[in-house]
């Protein structure tokens, strides 16, 4: 069965997409740790990051770097934090989290509940950073 991320890639369910190329997709986390929390995924569905082919793994990180630079330009934060957890969704994904404090990347904290309008505005801002 396809992961929720594959359904987003195939446009079967909506998402606030901030960047895309032929191999990768970046979109806002709908249950973010902080405003601007982005998920970066390969379009090829693979469960575990270290099972990716080397060129896909390196390409994923290069794509994530481009997204992080756009986030840096458009979101007020000290830097962009990076995390790979890989337990909730069986599809490789990198979390890009705008950081002001170390606690901003604490995955045990309650997640934010943002409106669709707030998410759309954040996504538009990030897209403007490219």
URSUL-V353984 format. One record per pair of residues at least 24 apart in sequence whose C-alpha atoms are under 7 Angstrom apart, sorted by the first residue. I is the first residue (numbers start at 0). J is the second residue. Records with the same first field share a line. If there is no record, write none. Layout:
I->J / J
This chain:
2->88 / 89 / 90
4->90
5->44
8->42
15->118 / 119 / 122
16->122
17->122 / 125 / 126
18->126
23->59
27->122
30->110 / 111 / 112
31->110 / 111
32->103 / 104 / 110 / 111
33->97 / 103 / 111
35->96 / 97 / 121
36->95 / 96 / 97
37->94 / 95 / 96
38->92 / 93 / 94 / 95
39->63 / 92 / 93 / 94
40->91 / 92 / 93
41->91
44->90
45->90 / 91
46->89 / 90 / 91
47->85 / 91
48->91
67->95
69->125 / 128 / 129
70->125 / 128
72->128
73->124 / 125 / 128
